[in-house]
């Protein structure tokens, strides 16, 4: 696993979408994914690393497209399968690390 920053992921997702002609709202296209692991200190009770990890893709928000609105919306699914479609940009959680899958 190669760790990455959220900025590196955002940049790679935007480049991938642009290179492949993918527009916001396209869903039957190639998808690449990454995982964001949030710090335990964001939460009031203990969570496993899996419970603090969210999978995102190049299609999971406006943050991965060059749009005039400049939106940073980003959704993700928890790796434990319990928390799906979470609007991650709405939470002020600190990131522990990220990685590309």
KASULLIN-V8936 format. One line per field, one symbol per residue. ss: DSSP state (~ for helix, > for strand, _ for the rest). Layout:
ss=???
//
This chain:
ss=__>>_~~~~~~~~~~~~~~_____________>>>>>>_~~~_______~~~>>>>>____~~~__________>>>>_______>>~~~____>>>>>>_
//
